[in-house]
Amino acid sequence: MKISVIGTGYVGLVTGACLAEIGHEVICTDNDAAKLQTLQEGGIPIYEPGLDKVIAKARKDRRLSFCSNPADAVAFGDAIFICVGTPPLPNGDADLSAIDHVARMIATEARTSKIVIEKSTVPARTGQELKRALGVYGRKSNVTFRVASNPEFLREGTAVEDFLHPDRIVVGVDDEAAERQLKEIYCPVLERRFACPVHSPSCPEGPPPAWLVTTINSAELIKHASNSFLALKISYANMVADLAEQLGADIEEVMRAVGMDPRIGSSFLRSGLGFGGFCLPKDLQAFVHLAERSGVDFTMLREAERVNRKRIDHFMEKIRKALWVIRGKQVGVLGLAFKANTDDIRFAPAIDLIQQLIAEGARVRAYDPEAMERARTVLPQIEYCESAYEAARDSEALIIATEWDQFRDLDWERIHDEMDRPLILDGRNILSPTEIRARGFEYHCFGRPD
């Protein structure tokens, strides 16, 4: 099938590349000329493991291309995926202006019937508004449009695998024809009829993804409900961690046992600096505002948001207690991205933490394997290092702010020798307190007894 993807942000790039990987012809477009030029020249504007290889292969096989003229993209595709951003407005609502703009463009440029698929995360009933907008803007063309919702459940750092090996594919439709078209698009994934770029020589055994057909309103609600529940689990784990500290319990032992309950599950029960990134904070806010406008009390999610905001303040108290005086002291920070295996610093706890350290007079040296170029745009006043060891050199405290695997495997004897004071503040609980203290470090973390 010929598919157009509008928007080459994180979701658009992964969606377009993976749809081409499973055999479709795909054109991606965007209104960001610089980004498109980077892509047309073979560059990748984001870091996502494996995505560069998938894009390179799809382009070599002539199944993926990038164009700067949106009208050409609209004309090309039988199916059009809308993957534009829906950033938060000052009041927390999702800004849907980009989707409205795309609807106008599709309606005025299309000359044949299309299925228009929401891939962006949007509030419930956006699909109905999209359908209305296509009808209004396209009333002179006599072109028919089907609208569907196909929420994404991609995790930054494992997005290619998540797309090709999902646990479920949710499609919200109003008619059987739209369902048939979407099933045709995803048939290679459902039947595993593609050469997997993630696993070699073959994919692990497992059940095929569930195919879930819902109404458009339900599909939109599923995405927001899923992300909000994950945020709730993180904040719950952090509240229990604070209690564990007071009672002398170990949050890792507690959450390991809690997660073994099949009704709960172990994912998203890690305590630490809290959640960041573009999805969870934005989706949580938008979901709360949607509920309040609908007359539903979502105080529970408001509290989850409040708990998450307070994690930086709680960690700063640990830093003050350990250092006594912050002003004038050199502090090393390991990690700038909001999570490992990405260069995304949007709403990253590390960025907020460093800004507070600077405000209190600390001299900050930082290292991240992938996110330093992006961080320079928002934190030009700190020193960026070539390695974790350089960040530790002559520092009076070393803070772990992102859970990169390589930080677990550092030469800690070397780190000890590099530091002015061997003090570790682990904001992600990635180190063993027993082992790190045995190496001569003073060590502080979340929810584990000193």
Kinemage of the C-alpha trace (Angstrom):
@kinemage 1
@onewidth
@group {chain A} dominant
@subgroup {mainchain}
@vectorlist {calphas} color= white
{ca met a 1} P 0.000 0.000 0.000
{ca lys a 2} L 1.104 3.579 -0.625
{ca ile a 3} L 1.280 5.484 2.649
{ca ser a 4} L 1.980 9.112 3.496
{ca val a 5} L 3.236 10.182 6.914
{ca ile a 6} L 2.784 13.832 7.867
{ca gly a 7} L 5.202 14.868 10.596
{ca thr a 8} L 8.775 13.640 10.972
{ca gly a 9} L 9.121 13.923 14.712
{ca tyr a 10} L 9.856 10.897 16.849
{ca val a 11} L 6.559 9.081 16.175
{ca gly a 12} L 6.453 10.021 12.482
{ca leu a 13} L 9.978 8.838 11.745
{ca val a 14} L 9.554 5.514 13.524
{ca thr a 15} L 6.130 4.956 11.947
{ca gly a 16} L 7.276 5.816 8.420
{ca ala a 17} L 10.492 3.790 8.634
{ca cys a 18} L 8.806 0.706 10.101
{ca leu a 19} L 5.895 0.795 7.639
{ca ala a 20} L 8.487 0.809 4.850
{ca glu a 21} L 10.389 -1.993 6.605
{ca ile a 22} L 7.334 -4.261 6.453
{ca gly a 23} L 6.878 -3.696 2.717
{ca his a 24} L 4.825 -0.546 2.093
{ca glu a 25} L 5.806 2.425 -0.066
{ca val a 26} L 6.079 5.423 2.242
{ca ile a 27} L 6.575 9.162 1.776
{ca cys a 28} L 7.198 11.365 4.805
{ca thr a 29} L 6.766 15.131 4.845
{ca asp a 30} L 7.103 17.961 7.341
{ca asn a 31} L 6.976 21.757 7.456
{ca asp a 32} L 10.468 21.826 9.006
{ca ala a 33} L 12.733 22.372 5.990
{ca ala a 34} L 15.973 21.901 7.939
{ca lys a 35} L 14.834 18.554 9.332
{ca leu a 36} L 13.749 17.339 5.901
{ca gln a 37} L 17.079 18.348 4.400
{ca thr a 38} L 18.887 16.356 7.095
{ca leu a 39} L 16.747 13.308 6.304
{ca gln a 40} L 17.129 13.683 2.533
{ca glu a 41} L 20.910 13.816 2.982
{ca gly a 42} L 20.880 10.571 4.960
{ca gly a 43} L 21.066 12.039 8.462
{ca ile a 44} L 18.789 11.239 11.413
{ca pro a 45} L 17.647 14.201 13.570
{ca ile a 46} L 16.990 12.035 16.657
{ca tyr a 47} L 18.814 9.224 18.414
{ca glu a 48} L 16.841 6.000 18.539
{ca pro a 49} L 18.662 2.639 18.582
{ca gly a 50} L 18.334 0.818 15.257
{ca leu a 51} L 16.309 3.515 13.504
{ca asp a 52} L 19.218 4.687 11.343
{ca lys a 53} L 19.687 1.190 9.905
{ca val a 54} L 15.966 0.745 9.218
{ca ile a 55} L 15.764 4.101 7.417
{ca ala a 56} L 18.938 3.446 5.414
{ca lys a 57} L 17.700 0.025 4.271
{ca ala a 58} L 14.210 1.287 3.394
{ca arg a 59} L 15.680 4.150 1.348
{ca lys a 60} L 18.092 1.804 -0.442
{ca asp a 61} L 15.158 -0.469 -1.309
{ca arg a 62} L 13.264 2.607 -2.582
{ca arg a 63} L 10.372 2.097 -0.183
{ca leu a 64} L 10.964 5.265 1.872
{ca ser a 65} L 11.432 8.840 0.732
{ca phe a 66} L 11.115 12.346 2.140
{ca cys a 67} L 9.485 15.256 0.333
{ca ser a 68} L 9.161 18.946 1.131
{ca asn a 69} L 5.898 19.477 -0.741
{ca pro a 70} L 2.977 18.305 1.432
{ca ala a 71} L 0.653 18.306 -1.581
{ca asp a 72} L 2.812 15.640 -3.227
{ca ala a 73} L 2.622 13.519 -0.070
{ca val a 74} L -1.167 13.856 0.095
{ca ala a 75} L -1.493 12.880 -3.555
{ca phe a 76} L 0.799 9.866 -3.100
{ca gly a 77} L -0.818 8.025 -0.214
{ca asp a 78} L -3.884 5.827 -0.161
{ca ala a 79} L -3.530 6.069 3.621
{ca ile a 80} L -2.302 9.179 5.465
{ca phe a 81} L -0.894 8.959 8.977
{ca ile a 82} L -1.029 12.220 10.946
{ca cys a 83} L 1.992 12.290 13.273
{ca val a 84} L 2.274 15.991 14.093
{ca gly a 85} L 2.976 17.305 17.576
{ca thr a 86} L 0.261 18.114 20.106
{ca pro a 87} L 2.219 20.140 22.690
{ca pro a 88} L 0.619 21.334 25.916
{ca leu a 89} L -1.009 24.746 26.055
{ca pro a 90} L -0.398 26.954 29.131
{ca asn a 91} L -3.581 25.577 30.729
{ca gly a 92} L -2.500 21.948 30.158
{ca asp a 93} L -4.813 21.200 27.235
{ca ala a 94} L -3.351 19.672 24.084
{ca asp a 95} L -2.669 22.136 21.268
{ca leu a 96} L -4.467 20.660 18.248
{ca ser a 97} L -3.737 23.501 15.826
{ca ala a 98} L -1.262 21.376 13.837
{ca ile a 99} L -3.877 18.668 13.315
{ca asp a 100} L -6.406 21.267 12.147
{ca his a 101} L -3.815 22.643 9.701
{ca val a 102} L -3.097 19.164 8.349
{ca ala a 103} L -6.828 18.464 7.975
{ca arg a 104} L -7.226 21.603 5.852
{ca met a 105} L -4.234 20.632 3.704
{ca ile a 106} L -5.441 17.064 3.135
{ca ala a 107} L -8.971 18.184 2.317
{ca thr a 108} L -7.883 20.808 -0.198
{ca glu a 109} L -5.102 18.808 -1.867
{ca ala a 110} L -6.628 15.312 -2.100
{ca arg a 111} L -8.044 14.255 -5.458
{ca thr a 112} L -8.879 10.640 -4.547
{ca ser a 113} L -10.421 8.968 -1.528
{ca lys a 114} L -8.165 8.571 1.517
{ca ile a 115} L -8.167 6.969 4.915
{ca val a 116} L -6.800 9.521 7.389
{ca ile a 117} L -5.308 7.981 10.515
{ca glu a 118} L -4.587 9.777 13.779
{ca lys a 119} L -1.260 8.566 15.128
{ca ser a 120} L -0.585 11.601 17.302
{ca thr a 121} L -1.742 11.382 20.903
{ca val a 122} L -4.955 13.388 21.059
{ca pro a 123} L -7.870 13.881 23.483
{ca ala a 124} L -11.026 11.870 22.983
{ca arg a 125} L -13.398 13.196 20.324
{ca thr a 126} L -10.545 14.660 18.264
{ca gly a 127} L -11.372 12.119 15.556
{ca gln a 128} L -14.915 13.446 15.321
{ca glu a 129} L -13.564 16.985 14.955
{ca leu a 130} L -11.063 15.786 12.354
{ca lys a 131} L -13.847 14.144 10.386
{ca arg a 132} L -15.885 17.359 10.537
{ca ala a 133} L -12.881 19.483 9.488
{ca leu a 134} L -12.171 17.240 6.477
{ca gly a 135} L -15.794 17.561 5.427
{ca val a 136} L -15.849 21.345 5.824
{ca tyr a 137} L -12.534 22.046 4.117
{ca gly a 138} L -13.126 19.479 1.375
{ca arg a 139} L -16.765 20.269 0.611
{ca lys a 140} L -15.963 21.450 -2.938
{ca ser a 141} L -13.831 18.485 -3.958
{ca asn a 142} L -16.347 15.613 -3.640
{ca val a 143} L -13.523 13.458 -2.232
{ca thr a 144} L -14.514 10.995 0.495
{ca phe a 145} L -12.432 10.542 3.622
{ca arg a 146} L -12.457 7.800 6.207
{ca val a 147} L -11.044 8.675 9.627
{ca ala a 148} L -9.447 6.230 12.056
{ca ser a 149} L -7.479 6.374 15.285
{ca asn a 150} L -4.387 4.202 15.698
{ca pro a 151} L -2.661 5.215 18.947
{ca glu a 152} L 1.048 4.500 19.284
{ca phe a 153} L 2.590 2.718 22.269
{ca leu a 154} L 6.230 3.333 21.400
{ca arg a 155} L 8.872 3.634 24.116
{ca glu a 156} L 11.827 5.837 23.349
{ca gly a 157} L 14.888 3.605 23.263
{ca thr a 158} L 13.001 0.512 22.033
{ca ala a 159} L 10.620 2.089 19.512
{ca val a 160} L 11.581 0.013 16.463
{ca glu a 161} L 11.049 -3.239 18.349
{ca asp a 162} L 7.816 -1.891 19.867
{ca phe a 163} L 6.428 -1.091 16.422
{ca leu a 164} L 7.391 -4.393 14.817
{ca his a 165} L 6.598 -6.588 17.847
{ca pro a 166} L 3.727 -4.881 19.682
{ca asp a 167} L 1.656 -6.574 22.347
{ca arg a 168} L -1.484 -5.040 20.826
{ca ile a 169} L -2.538 -2.929 17.858
{ca val a 170} L -5.490 -0.680 18.627
{ca val a 171} L -7.576 0.722 15.775
{ca gly a 172} L -10.561 2.981 16.281
{ca val a 173} L -12.911 2.997 13.293
{ca asp a 174} L -16.470 3.875 12.314
{ca asp a 175} L -16.905 1.297 9.540
{ca glu a 176} L -15.670 -2.107 8.382
{ca ala a 177} L -13.936 -0.691 5.295
{ca ala a 178} L -11.595 1.379 7.481
{ca glu a 179} L -10.833 -1.683 9.600
{ca arg a 180} L -10.006 -3.724 6.479
{ca gln a 181} L -7.611 -1.042 5.236
{ca leu a 182} L -5.821 -0.834 8.573
{ca lys a 183} L -5.589 -4.615 8.820
{ca glu a 184} L -4.028 -4.686 5.361
{ca ile a 185} L -1.431 -2.154 6.542
{ca tyr a 186} L -0.555 -4.158 9.655
{ca cys a 187} L -0.947 -7.648 8.178
{ca pro a 188} L 2.854 -8.247 7.944
{ca val a 189} L 3.177 -7.419 11.661
{ca leu a 190} L 0.191 -9.534 12.665
{ca glu a 191} L 1.459 -12.501 10.632
{ca arg a 192} L 5.174 -11.727 11.202
{ca arg a 193} L 5.843 -11.654 7.472
{ca phe a 194} L 8.859 -9.354 7.374
{ca ala a 195} L 12.612 -9.555 7.801
{ca cys a 196} L 13.088 -8.341 11.363
{ca pro a 197} L 15.955 -5.840 11.738
{ca val a 198} L 15.962 -6.154 15.527
{ca his a 199} L 16.451 -9.880 16.151
{ca ser a 200} L 19.030 -12.118 14.542
{ca pro a 201} L 18.850 -14.769 13.217
{ca ser a 202} L 15.171 -15.055 14.158
{ca cys a 203} L 12.611 -13.406 16.400
{ca pro a 204} L 11.933 -14.927 19.826
{ca glu a 205} L 8.875 -17.120 20.165
{ca gly a 206} L 5.756 -15.426 21.465
{ca pro a 207} L 2.083 -14.838 20.788
{ca pro a 208} L 1.125 -12.585 17.868
{ca pro a 209} L -0.064 -9.083 18.756
{ca ala a 210} L -3.687 -8.673 19.740
{ca trp a 211} L -5.831 -6.909 17.137
{ca leu a 212} L -8.238 -4.619 19.011
{ca val a 213} L -10.997 -2.847 17.090
{ca thr a 214} L -12.837 -0.085 18.949
{ca thr a 215} L -14.697 3.108 18.265
{ca ile a 216} L -12.588 6.165 17.496
{ca asn a 217} L -13.458 7.751 20.845
{ca ser a 218} L -12.389 4.625 22.734
{ca ala a 219} L -9.085 4.331 20.868
{ca glu a 220} L -8.219 7.936 21.725
{ca leu a 221} L -9.119 7.353 25.361
{ca ile a 222} L -7.044 4.139 25.533
{ca lys a 223} L -3.801 5.994 24.816
{ca his a 224} L -4.328 8.676 27.454
{ca ala a 225} L -5.595 6.155 30.001
{ca ser a 226} L -2.555 3.910 29.447
{ca asn a 227} L 0.027 6.678 29.837
{ca ser a 228} L -1.725 8.167 32.852
{ca phe a 229} L -1.811 4.792 34.583
{ca leu a 230} L 1.929 4.319 34.000
{ca ala a 231} L 2.562 7.763 35.499
{ca leu a 232} L 0.399 6.761 38.455
{ca lys a 233} L 2.508 3.617 39.020
{ca ile a 234} L 5.740 5.625 39.031
{ca ser a 235} L 4.410 8.156 41.525
{ca tyr a 236} L 3.046 5.365 43.715
{ca ala a 237} L 6.457 3.677 43.800
{ca asn a 238} L 8.041 6.989 44.752
{ca met a 239} L 5.585 7.580 47.593
{ca val a 240} L 6.302 4.105 48.951
{ca ala a 241} L 10.042 4.813 48.596
{ca asp a 242} L 9.695 7.862 50.831
{ca leu a 243} L 7.912 5.728 53.422
{ca ala a 244} L 10.536 2.992 53.121
{ca glu a 245} L 13.251 5.547 53.937
{ca gln a 246} L 11.475 6.535 57.121
{ca leu a 247} L 10.879 2.947 58.225
{ca gly a 248} L 14.272 1.517 57.270
{ca ala a 249} L 12.837 -0.739 54.558
{ca asp a 250} L 14.336 -1.336 51.106
{ca ile a 251} L 12.127 -0.075 48.256
{ca glu a 252} L 13.790 -2.446 45.775
{ca glu a 253} L 12.762 -5.464 47.860
{ca val a 254} L 9.266 -4.066 48.384
{ca met a 255} L 8.576 -3.285 44.729
{ca arg a 256} L 10.097 -6.555 43.527
{ca ala a 257} L 7.554 -8.442 45.617
{ca val a 258} L 4.685 -6.131 44.680
{ca gly a 259} L 5.503 -6.489 40.973
{ca met a 260} L 5.341 -10.281 41.176
{ca asp a 261} L 1.587 -9.999 41.631
{ca pro a 262} L 0.228 -10.659 38.108
{ca arg a 263} L -2.569 -8.189 38.785
{ca ile a 264} L 0.046 -5.410 39.156
{ca gly a 265} L 3.159 -6.287 37.138
{ca ser a 266} L 6.728 -5.138 37.688
{ca ser a 267} L 7.106 -2.422 35.045
{ca phe a 268} L 7.105 1.260 36.045
{ca leu a 269} L 7.577 0.492 39.739
{ca arg a 270} L 11.107 1.935 39.958
{ca ser a 271} L 11.648 4.752 42.424
{ca gly a 272} L 13.881 7.716 41.710
{ca leu a 273} L 13.749 11.195 40.196
{ca gly a 274} L 10.345 10.573 38.631
{ca phe a 275} L 9.059 10.528 35.075
{ca gly a 276} L 9.929 12.982 32.327
{ca gly a 277} L 9.996 13.057 28.555
{ca phe a 278} L 7.386 14.536 26.272
{ca cys a 279} L 4.655 11.893 26.588
{ca leu a 280} L 3.820 11.136 30.213
{ca pro a 281} L 3.795 14.708 31.610
{ca lys a 282} L 1.913 16.096 28.586
{ca asp a 283} L -0.596 13.254 28.350
{ca leu a 284} L -1.259 13.290 32.093
{ca gln a 285} L -2.038 17.015 32.034
{ca ala a 286} L -4.237 16.737 28.964
{ca phe a 287} L -6.140 13.771 30.443
{ca val a 288} L -6.804 15.650 33.684
{ca his a 289} L -8.083 18.701 31.805
{ca leu a 290} L -10.257 16.558 29.565
{ca ala a 291} L -11.787 14.895 32.626
{ca glu a 292} L -12.395 18.186 34.413
{ca arg a 293} L -14.114 19.675 31.369
{ca ser a 294} L -16.302 16.552 31.305
{ca gly a 295} L -17.221 16.976 34.966
{ca val a 296} L -15.138 14.019 36.216
{ca asp a 297} L -12.926 14.433 39.293
{ca phe a 298} L -9.394 13.251 38.528
{ca thr a 299} L -7.832 14.301 41.839
{ca met a 300} L -5.937 10.996 41.865
{ca leu a 301} L -3.977 11.978 38.757
{ca arg a 302} L -3.456 15.519 40.028
{ca glu a 303} L -1.774 13.981 43.054
{ca ala a 304} L 0.394 11.723 40.868
{ca glu a 305} L 1.530 14.833 39.005
{ca arg a 306} L 2.271 16.660 42.283
{ca val a 307} L 4.298 13.743 43.642
{ca asn a 308} L 6.351 13.691 40.452
{ca arg a 309} L 7.053 17.430 40.604
{ca lys a 310} L 8.321 17.102 44.190
{ca arg a 311} L 10.942 14.453 43.359
{ca ile a 312} L 13.560 17.048 42.376
{ca asp a 313} L 12.945 19.008 45.592
{ca his a 314} L 13.285 15.815 47.619
{ca phe a 315} L 16.546 14.940 45.879
{ca met a 316} L 17.883 18.461 46.371
{ca glu a 317} L 17.330 18.005 50.103
{ca lys a 318} L 19.484 14.879 49.966
{ca ile a 319} L 22.198 16.832 48.141
{ca arg a 320} L 22.100 19.692 50.656
{ca lys a 321} L 22.267 17.274 53.562
{ca ala a 322} L 25.236 15.436 52.075
{ca leu a 323} L 27.213 18.508 50.946
{ca trp a 324} L 26.099 20.896 53.712
{ca val a 325} L 26.962 23.891 51.480
{ca ile a 326} L 26.363 23.695 47.710
{ca arg a 327} L 27.608 27.142 46.685
{ca gly a 328} L 31.035 27.081 45.078
{ca lys a 329} L 31.294 23.303 44.941
{ca gln a 330} L 31.905 21.280 41.808
{ca val a 331} L 29.236 18.669 41.111
{ca gly a 332} L 29.408 16.032 38.391
{ca val a 333} L 26.161 14.889 36.747
{ca leu a 334} L 25.867 11.632 34.805
{ca gly a 335} L 22.896 11.701 32.445
{ca leu a 336} L 20.938 14.496 30.779
{ca ala a 337} L 18.291 12.645 28.742
{ca phe a 338} L 14.986 11.915 30.442
{ca lys a 339} L 15.710 8.182 30.117
{ca ala a 340} L 18.421 5.908 28.749
{ca asn a 341} L 18.818 5.110 25.030
{ca thr a 342} L 17.521 8.469 23.819
{ca asp a 343} L 18.805 12.003 23.301
{ca asp a 344} L 15.452 13.502 24.331
{ca ile a 345} L 15.791 16.112 27.106
{ca arg a 346} L 12.194 17.369 27.055
{ca phe a 347} L 10.913 17.564 30.650
{ca ala a 348} L 14.021 15.628 31.706
{ca pro a 349} L 14.440 15.547 35.507
{ca ala a 350} L 18.204 15.992 35.002
{ca ile a 351} L 17.681 19.398 33.383
{ca asp a 352} L 15.492 20.671 36.239
{ca leu a 353} L 17.951 19.297 38.778
{ca ile a 354} L 20.936 21.026 37.159
{ca gln a 355} L 19.048 24.318 36.978
{ca gln a 356} L 18.429 24.126 40.738
{ca leu a 357} L 22.080 23.270 41.389
{ca ile a 358} L 23.173 26.294 39.342
{ca ala a 359} L 20.693 28.523 41.190
{ca glu a 360} L 22.334 27.463 44.466
{ca gly a 361} L 25.807 28.273 43.175
{ca ala a 362} L 27.181 24.862 42.168
{ca arg a 363} L 29.696 24.452 39.338
{ca val a 364} L 28.282 21.635 37.205
{ca arg a 365} L 30.184 19.266 34.912
{ca ala a 366} L 27.947 16.852 32.990
{ca tyr a 367} L 28.193 13.853 30.707
{ca asp a 368} L 25.577 11.952 28.677
{ca pro a 369} L 26.287 9.445 25.877
{ca glu a 370} L 23.793 11.026 23.461
{ca ala a 371} L 22.013 14.112 24.826
{ca met a 372} L 24.758 16.710 25.287
{ca glu a 373} L 24.210 18.573 22.013
{ca arg a 374} L 20.540 19.071 22.814
{ca ala a 375} L 21.318 20.006 26.408
{ca arg a 376} L 23.718 22.761 25.307
{ca thr a 377} L 20.771 24.703 23.912
{ca val a 378} L 19.093 24.946 27.333
{ca leu a 379} L 22.124 24.732 29.647
{ca pro a 380} L 24.926 26.679 27.939
{ca gln a 381} L 26.487 27.683 31.270
{ca ile a 382} L 27.663 24.244 32.424
{ca glu a 383} L 30.744 22.303 31.381
{ca tyr a 384} L 30.235 19.268 29.123
{ca cys a 385} L 32.645 16.365 29.477
{ca glu a 386} L 33.908 13.671 27.141
{ca ser a 387} L 33.371 10.867 29.646
{ca ala a 388} L 31.911 9.994 33.028
{ca tyr a 389} L 35.434 10.010 34.434
{ca glu a 390} L 35.990 13.577 33.307
{ca ala a 391} L 32.704 14.619 34.930
{ca ala a 392} L 33.843 12.999 38.182
{ca arg a 393} L 37.316 14.578 38.157
{ca asp a 394} L 37.811 16.962 41.130
{ca ser a 395} L 34.080 16.869 41.948
{ca glu a 396} L 32.757 16.836 45.506
{ca ala a 397} L 29.649 14.905 44.495
{ca leu a 398} L 28.671 12.737 41.533
{ca ile a 399} L 24.975 12.555 40.689
{ca ile a 400} L 23.403 9.804 38.558
{ca ala a 401} L 20.403 11.369 36.837
{ca thr a 402} L 19.757 8.952 33.926
{ca glu a 403} L 19.840 5.153 34.077
{ca trp a 404} L 22.260 4.439 31.209
{ca asp a 405} L 23.596 0.882 31.466
{ca gln a 406} L 27.161 2.073 30.991
{ca phe a 407} L 26.948 4.005 34.272
{ca arg a 408} L 26.436 0.716 36.108
{ca asp a 409} L 29.660 -0.672 34.671
{ca leu a 410} L 32.073 2.206 35.298
{ca asp a 411} L 35.482 1.628 36.834
{ca trp a 412} L 34.445 2.803 40.273
{ca glu a 413} L 37.956 2.593 41.690
{ca arg a 414} L 39.024 5.090 39.052
{ca ile a 415} L 36.000 7.283 39.830
{ca his a 416} L 36.978 7.178 43.525
{ca asp a 417} L 40.493 8.335 42.712
{ca glu a 418} L 39.286 11.108 40.375
{ca met a 419} L 36.918 12.745 42.895
{ca asp a 420} L 37.834 15.302 45.539
{ca arg a 421} L 35.241 13.656 47.760
{ca pro a 422} L 33.901 10.156 47.018
{ca leu a 423} L 30.191 11.010 47.309
{ca ile a 424} L 27.576 9.383 45.036
{ca leu a 425} L 23.957 10.554 44.896
{ca asp a 426} L 22.081 7.963 42.846
{ca gly a 427} L 18.867 9.473 41.512
{ca arg a 428} L 17.958 6.276 39.665
{ca asn a 429} L 18.864 3.561 42.200
{ca ile a 430} L 21.046 1.768 39.624
{ca leu a 431} L 23.946 0.892 41.936
{ca ser a 432} L 24.199 -1.638 44.741
{ca pro a 433} L 24.519 0.244 48.045
{ca thr a 434} L 26.562 -2.579 49.577
{ca glu a 435} L 29.016 -2.814 46.687
{ca ile a 436} L 29.511 0.912 46.170
{ca arg a 437} L 30.015 1.589 49.877
{ca ala a 438} L 32.495 -1.277 50.044
{ca arg a 439} L 34.563 0.662 47.486
{ca gly a 440} L 34.843 3.567 49.905
{ca phe a 441} L 32.025 5.808 48.664
{ca glu a 442} L 29.462 7.706 50.663
{ca tyr a 443} L 26.263 6.737 48.880
{ca his a 444} L 22.698 8.107 48.927
{ca cys a 445} L 19.689 7.026 46.877
{ca phe a 446} L 15.881 6.721 47.121
{ca gly a 447} L 14.012 4.389 49.443
{ca arg a 448} L 16.943 2.274 50.611
{ca pro a 449} L 18.348 2.474 54.134
{ca asp a 450} L 21.637 4.242 54.793
